[in-house]
């Protein structure tokens, strides 16, 4: 189908009057939803899902991405979008053969010793086939993943149309600006273009295998690089079955598999910061030895060191019911600006959220509900969720659904809590603290070197009367705030002295104070600081009286 005809067909589908009317109402922020609003959300979600299914693979994948955005859509719409599946017919073998031969520039018989025409599995972008390679004197059983013919062209056309369609919808729908759809589309384009480049998937597998070398890590198939191209990837054949085959096993086996998967993902996310982001049952294989393999590395995600650190702080704050630690982590992620009025209200909301879940037993808590409530809170404060966190949340949701099928009586949180606690307490591990401080040593050095002189300059200005706070107020306002200004000056004196003393103490700590003379000097400095602080406080008290 040509570009123009495809574009007209898609626009005609999207400009459905009922869909537009429902969308206009759905995207309006409402505190109290009526039964009519809830029914409209169900109808909009169902119609949107049907629309994506009718429009084909690219739109199905776009709908799957939107199904992870609980910061945008209500649970009623999410539930419909989560039903989107890549159920497509198998590609004609002649087309598969043509793609392989074009990529390698030779006949398929010259590449593979044997190639099974019947696919092992089919997807919207590619399908897999069983094949054999001759490696020296050995005959290796392999899996060949091959893209559908011209899928790259179809993806390119549909992505261009989605971008154009967004611009049209942006002008027509008043509520569409309640979230940055343009940013989501850009994220989707980057992700899908990576997914159709099998050179990237090959590198993803190699990176994963290089990182995941522990005995308790999930395994991944090796790749045969000489038999890989941009549209073809040849991998080690894994003996085993989908993790679905474990659903009917004994409870102890199911629980072990569930715990192994959770533990491995905690390692991936928080130790390596690099994880397989599509752990649905079809991508997880288990062999007779109960070894677990991850397949299909088209979708992987990363967590920066800062996000890993801050997420663990959120978990630690929730464990100890410390709201300020959670707020500090959210500020540390760059999601919330430091505004004293906003933060006070924000912390009250977090406390209410914690209170809600503190009275619920672990086996009754659904992680999806908890994260959904947290996302709702962030949306209320106009906080945009970065793609790193949406990929993290999407992966957690998928894992929770898998664990529920493996372990009936225990929840995902019950199994994850002991493992997560071991990881989160690394926050206070001296090595972790040292690693985080090391890049800041130069700043500490600059502080030690420059702060005493800067502080003395401030004190000299204060003593000479040269230090002034510029205030663009009327004479009446200046008089009414005179007392406040005096207190500010007193506070600045105290701050300057504190900086000098603190700098001295930090210097001693860094240099070490193992000798008795150094210890005595440190005690002397602390004693002097205490006397000075008491003197300043007494002086302030006298002035106020």
C-alpha positions in Angstrom: 0.0 0.0 0.0 1.3 3.5 -0.9 2.0 6.2 1.6 -0.9 8.4 0.6 -3.5 5.7 0.6 -2.2 4.3 4.0 -2.3 7.8 5.4 -5.8 8.5 4.3 -7.0 5.1 5.7 -5.4 5.8 9.1 -6.7 9.3 9.4 -10.2 8.1 8.4 -10.1 5.5 11.2 -8.8 8.0 13.9 -11.2 10.8 13.0 -14.1 8.7 14.2 -16.6 11.1 15.7 -17.5 8.9 18.7 -13.8 8.3 19.5 -13.0 12.0 19.3 -15.9 13.0 21.6 -15.0 10.3 24.1 -11.3 11.4 24.0 -12.2 15.0 24.6 -14.0 14.1 27.8 -11.5 11.4 28.9 -8.6 13.7 28.9 -10.3 16.3 31.1 -9.0 16.2 34.7 -11.9 15.3 37.0 -11.7 14.8 40.7 -15.0 12.9 41.1 -16.0 10.5 38.3 -19.6 9.7 37.7 -20.8 6.3 36.5 -21.2 7.9 33.1 -17.5 8.9 33.1 -16.4 5.3 34.0 -18.6 3.9 31.2 -17.1 6.4 28.8 -13.6 5.3 29.8 -14.4 1.6 29.2 -15.9 2.4 25.8 -13.0 4.6 24.8 -10.4 2.0 25.8 -12.2 -0.8 23.9 -12.6 1.3 20.8 -9.0 2.4 20.9 -7.8 -1.2 21.3 -10.0 -2.3 18.3 -8.6 0.6 16.3 -5.0 -0.3 16.9 -5.6 -4.0 16.1 -7.2 -3.1 12.8 -4.3 -0.8 11.8 -1.7 -3.5 12.3 1.7 -4.2 13.9 3.1 -0.7 14.5 -0.1 0.5 16.1 -0.5 -2.6 18.2 3.0 -1.9 19.6 2.1 1.7 20.1 -0.9 0.6 22.0 1.2 -1.7 24.1 3.5 1.2 25.0 0.4 3.3 26.0 -0.8 0.5 28.2 2.2 1.1 30.5 1.4 4.8 31.0 -0.7 4.8 34.2 0.4 8.4 34.6 -1.7 9.2 31.5 -4.7 6.8 31.3 -7.1 5.5 33.9 -7.1 1.9 35.0 -10.3 1.3 32.9 -8.5 2.3 29.7 -5.3 0.5 30.7 -7.1 -2.8 31.2 -8.4 -2.7 27.6 -5.0 -1.7 26.0 -3.3 -4.5 27.9 -5.3 -7.0 25.8 -3.4 -6.0 22.7 -1.4 -9.0 21.4 0.9 -9.6 18.5 -1.2 -12.4 17.0 -0.4 -12.5 13.3 -0.3 -15.0 10.6 3.0 -16.6 9.6 5.0 -15.0 6.8 5.3 -16.9 3.5 8.5 -19.0 3.5 9.5 -17.6 0.1 9.5 -14.1 1.6 11.6 -15.3 4.6 14.1 -17.0 2.2 14.3 -13.8 0.1 15.1 -11.7 3.2 17.9 -14.1 4.3 19.4 -14.4 0.8 19.3 -10.6 0.3 21.1 -10.0 3.6 23.9 -12.6 3.1 24.2 -12.3 -0.7 24.1 -16.0 -1.2 21.6 -18.9 -1.4 20.1 -20.1 1.9 21.5 -23.6 1.2 25.0 -22.1 1.3 24.4 -20.5 4.7 22.6 -23.2 6.7 23.1 -26.9 6.5 19.4 -27.3 7.0 16.5 -24.8 7.4 13.0 -25.7 8.6 10.3 -23.9 6.6 7.7 -24.1 9.4 8.3 -21.3 11.9 8.7 -22.0 15.6 7.0 -18.7 16.6 5.6 -15.7 14.8 5.5 -12.0 15.7 4.5 -8.8 14.1 8.1 -7.8 13.3 9.7 -11.2 12.8 9.4 -14.9 13.1 11.8 -17.7 14.2 12.8 -20.9 12.4 14.8 -24.0 13.5 18.0 -24.5 11.5 21.4 -26.3 11.6 24.9 -25.0 11.1 28.1 -26.8 10.3 30.8 -25.5 12.7 34.0 -27.4 11.8 33.1 -31.0 12.2 30.2 -30.3 14.5 26.6 -29.8 13.5 24.9 -27.1 15.6 21.2 -26.7 16.2 20.2 -23.1 16.0 17.3 -20.7 16.0 17.1 -18.1 13.2 15.1 -14.9 13.7 14.1 -13.3 10.4 12.2 -10.0 9.8 9.1 -10.0 7.7 9.6 -8.8 4.2 9.6 -5.0 3.9 8.7 -4.5 7.6 11.2 -1.7 7.9 9.5 0.2 5.1 6.1 -0.3 6.7 7.4 0.8 10.1 8.9 3.9 8.6 5.7 4.9 6.8 3.5 4.2 9.8 5.8 6.2 12.1 5.7 9.2 9.8 1.9 9.0 9.7 1.6 8.7 13.5 3.7 11.8 13.9 1.5 13.7 11.4 -1.6 12.4 13.0 -0.5 13.6 16.4 -0.2 17.2 15.0 -3.7 16.9 13.7 -5.1 15.5 17.0 -3.2 18.2 19.0 -5.1 20.9 17.2 -8.5 19.1 17.5 -8.4 17.8 21.0 -8.3 20.4 23.8 -7.4 17.9 26.5 -4.5 16.2 24.6 -2.1 18.7 26.1 -2.6 17.2 29.6 0.4 15.0 28.7 3.2 15.3 26.2 2.1 12.9 23.5 4.7 14.2 21.1 7.4 13.1 23.6 5.8 9.6 23.9 5.8 9.3 20.1 9.4 10.2 19.8 10.3 7.6 22.5 8.2 5.0 20.6 10.0 5.8 17.3 13.4 5.4 18.8 12.4 2.1 20.5 10.8 0.6 17.4 13.7 1.6 15.1 16.0 -0.2 17.5 13.8 -3.2 17.6 13.9 -3.7 13.8 17.7 -3.4 13.7 18.9 -6.9 14.6 22.5 -5.7 14.9 21.3 -3.8 18.0 19.5 -6.9 19.4 22.7 -8.9 18.8 24.7 -6.4 20.9 22.0 -6.4 23.6 22.5 -10.2 24.0 26.2 -9.8 24.1 26.0 -7.1 26.7 23.5 -9.1 28.8 25.7 -12.2 28.8 28.8 -10.2 29.7 27.0 -8.7 32.8 24.9 -11.7 34.0 27.7 -14.1 34.9 26.5 -15.1 38.4 25.1 -18.5 39.1 21.8 -17.0 40.2 21.5 -14.8 37.1 19.1 -15.8 34.3 20.8 -17.1 31.2 20.6 -16.0 27.6 21.4 -17.8 24.3 24.7 -17.2 22.6 24.8 -15.6 19.2 26.7 -16.8 16.1 28.0 -13.4 14.8 29.1 -14.7 11.4 25.4 -15.7 10.8 23.9 -12.4 11.9 22.9 -9.4 9.8 20.6 -6.3 10.1 17.5 -8.4 9.5 18.7 -11.9 10.5 20.0 -13.1 13.8 21.2 -16.7 14.5 21.2 -17.9 18.1 22.0 -20.9 20.2 19.0 -23.3 20.4 17.7 -23.6 24.0 16.4 -27.0 25.0 13.3 -26.3 27.2 9.8 -25.0 27.3 8.0 -21.8 28.1 7.7 -21.0 31.8 4.0 -21.7 31.3 5.0 -25.4 31.5 5.8 -24.8 35.2 2.3 -23.6 36.1 1.2 -27.2 36.8 4.3 -28.3 38.6 4.6 -28.8 42.4 4.2 -25.7 44.6 7.8 -25.9 45.8 9.1 -25.9 42.2 6.8 -23.0 41.2 7.9 -21.0 44.2 11.6 -21.6 43.5 11.2 -20.5 39.8 9.4 -17.4 41.0 12.0 -16.5 43.6 14.8 -17.1 41.1 13.2 -14.8 38.5 12.7 -12.0 41.1 16.2 -12.3 42.5 17.7 -12.2 39.0 15.7 -9.1 38.1 16.7 -7.3 41.2 20.3 -8.0 40.2 19.6 -6.8 36.6 17.9 -3.6 37.7 19.9 -2.5 40.7 23.3 -4.1 40.4 23.8 -3.9 36.6 21.3 -1.1 35.7 20.5 -3.0 32.5 17.6 -5.4 32.1 15.5 -7.4 29.8 12.3 -5.3 29.6 9.8 -7.8 28.1 9.6 -10.7 30.5 6.3 -12.2 29.3 6.0 -16.0 29.6 6.8 -16.5 25.9 10.2 -15.0 26.4 11.2 -17.1 29.4 12.2 -20.7 28.9 13.0 -23.4 31.6 14.9 -26.6 30.9 14.9 -30.0 32.7 17.5 -28.7 35.2 15.2 -25.8 36.0 17.7 -23.4 34.5 16.0 -20.2 33.3 16.7 -18.5 30.0 15.5 -15.1 28.7 14.8 -14.9 24.9 14.1 -12.0 22.5 16.3 -9.1 23.4 14.6 -6.6 21.1 13.4 -4.6 24.1 16.0 -3.8 26.9 16.1 -0.9 29.3 18.6 0.9 31.6 18.5 2.5 35.0 21.1 5.2 35.7 23.0 5.0 38.9 21.1 7.9 40.3 17.7 6.4 39.5 18.8 3.1 41.1 20.0 4.9 44.2 16.8 7.0 44.5 14.4 4.1 43.9 16.1 2.2 46.7 15.7 5.3 48.9 12.0 5.3 48.1 11.8 1.6 49.1 13.8 2.2 52.3 11.6 5.2 53.2 8.5 3.2 52.7 9.9 0.4 54.8 10.6 2.7 57.8 7.5 5.0 57.1 9.9 7.9 56.5 8.1 10.3 54.3 11.0 12.8 54.1 13.3 10.1 52.7 10.8 9.4 49.9 10.4 13.1 49.1 14.2 13.5 49.1 14.5 10.7 46.6 11.8 12.2 44.3 13.6 15.5 44.4 16.9 13.6 43.7 15.4 12.1 40.6 14.7 15.7 39.4 10.9 15.1 39.3 9.9 17.6 42.0 11.3 21.1 42.4 12.2 22.2 45.9 9.2 24.4 46.9 8.5 24.4 50.7 4.8 24.9 50.3 4.4 22.3 47.6 6.7 19.8 49.4 4.7 20.1 52.7 1.4 19.2 50.9 3.2 16.5 48.8 4.5 14.8 52.0 1.1 14.8 53.5 -0.2 12.9 50.3 2.6 10.4 50.6 1.9 9.8 54.2 -1.8 9.1 53.4 -0.6 6.7 50.7 1.7 4.9 53.2 -1.1 4.8 55.8 -3.4 3.1 53.3 -1.0 0.2 52.6 0.5 -0.1 56.1 -2.8 -1.7 57.3 -3.0 -4.2 54.4 -1.3 -7.6 54.7 1.5 -8.3 52.2 -0.3 -11.0 50.4 -3.2 -8.6 49.7 -1.1 -5.8 48.2 -0.9 -5.7 44.4 2.2 -3.9 43.3 0.3 -2.6 40.2 -2.2 -0.9 42.5 0.5 0.6 44.7 2.4 2.0 41.7 -0.8 3.2 40.1 -1.7 5.2 43.3 1.9 6.6 43.3 1.6 7.6 39.6 -1.8 9.3 40.3 -0.1 11.4 43.0 2.7 12.4 40.6 0.2 13.4 37.9 -1.7 15.6 40.5 1.5 17.5 40.9 2.1 17.7 37.1 5.2 15.5 37.4 6.2 13.8 34.1 7.4 10.3 34.4 10.8 9.8 32.6 11.0 6.8 30.1 13.5 5.1 32.4 10.9 4.9 35.1 8.0 3.9 32.8 10.2 1.0 31.4 11.0 0.0 35.0 7.3 0.0 36.0 6.2 -1.8 32.9 8.7 -4.6 33.5 7.6 -4.9 37.2 3.9 -5.1 36.1 4.8 -7.9 33.7 6.8 -9.8 36.3 4.0 -9.4 38.9 1.5 -11.0 36.5 3.9 -13.9 35.8 4.6 -14.5 39.6 0.8 -14.6 40.3 0.5 -17.5 37.9 3.5 -19.3 39.4 2.7 -18.8 43.1 -0.9 -18.8 44.0 -0.9 -18.2 47.7 1.9 -15.6 48.0 2.1 -12.2 46.3 4.9 -10.7 44.3 5.7 -8.4 47.2 6.0 -11.2 49.7 8.5 -13.0 47.5 10.4 -9.8 46.6 10.6 -8.2 50.0 13.4 -10.3 51.5 15.5 -10.0 48.3 14.8 -6.3 47.9 15.8 -5.6 51.6 19.2 -7.2 51.1 19.7 -5.0 48.1 18.4 -1.8 49.6 20.6 -2.0 52.7 23.5 -1.6 50.4 22.6 2.1 50.7 24.5 2.2 54.0 27.3 -0.1 52.8 30.6 1.8 53.3 31.8 0.8 49.8 28.7 2.2 48.1 29.0 5.5 50.1 32.7 5.7 49.2 31.9 5.1 45.5 29.3 7.9 45.5 31.6 10.3 47.4 34.7 9.6 45.3 33.6 11.8 42.3 32.9 14.6 44.7 36.3 14.6 46.4 37.5 17.6 44.2 34.4 19.6 45.3 35.3 18.7 49.0 38.9 19.8 48.4 37.7 23.1 46.9 35.4 23.6 49.8 38.3 23.0 52.3 40.6 25.3 50.4 38.4 28.2 49.5 35.6 28.3 52.2 37.7 29.6 55.1 38.9 32.6 53.1 35.4 33.3 51.7 34.0 33.0 55.3 36.6 35.4 56.6 35.7 37.9 53.9 32.1 37.7 54.9 33.0 38.3 58.5 35.2 41.3 57.6 32.4 42.8 55.6 30.0 42.4 58.5 32.4 43.9 61.0 33.1 46.9 58.7 29.4 47.4 58.0 29.9 46.8 54.2 27.6 43.7 54.0 24.1 44.7 53.0 21.0 42.9 51.9 19.5 44.7 49.0 15.7 45.1 49.4 13.5 46.9 46.9 10.8 47.8 49.3 9.1 51.0 50.3 10.2 53.0 53.4 7.1 51.7 55.3 7.9 48.1 54.3 11.5 48.5 55.3 10.6 49.7 58.8 8.1 46.9 59.3 10.8 44.3 58.3 13.7 45.9 60.2 13.5 43.3 63.0 13.6 40.5 60.4 16.7 42.0 58.8 18.5 42.1 62.1 17.8 38.5 62.7 19.1 37.7 59.2 22.4 39.4 60.0 22.7 37.5 63.2 22.0 34.2 61.3 24.7 35.1 58.8 27.3 35.6 61.5 26.4 32.2 63.0 26.5 30.6 59.5 29.9 32.1 58.8 31.4 30.8 62.0 29.7 27.4 61.5 31.2 27.1 58.0 34.8 27.7 59.3 34.4 25.2 62.2 32.6 22.6 59.9 35.4 22.9 57.3 38.1 22.4 59.9 36.3 19.3 61.3 35.8 17.9 57.7 39.5 18.4 57.0 40.5 16.5 60.2 38.1 13.6 59.4 39.5 13.3 55.8 43.2 13.6 56.9 42.6 11.2 59.9 42.9 11.8 63.6 44.3 8.5 64.9 47.0 10.1 67.1 46.2 11.4 70.6 47.4 14.9 69.7 44.9 15.1 66.7 42.1 13.8 68.9 42.9 16.4 71.5 42.9 19.1 68.9 39.6 18.0 67.5 38.0 18.1 71.0 39.4 21.6 71.5 37.9 22.8 68.2 34.5 21.3 69.1 34.7 22.9 72.6 35.5 26.3 71.1 32.6 26.0 68.6 30.2 25.1 71.4 31.3 28.2 73.5 31.0 30.4 70.4 27.5 29.1 69.6 26.4 29.6 73.2 27.8 33.2 73.2 26.0 34.1 69.9 22.7 32.6 71.2 23.0 34.6 74.5 23.7 37.8 72.5 20.7 37.2 70.2 18.5 36.5 73.3 19.6 39.7 75.0 18.9 41.8 71.8 15.4 40.3 71.5 14.6 41.3 75.1 
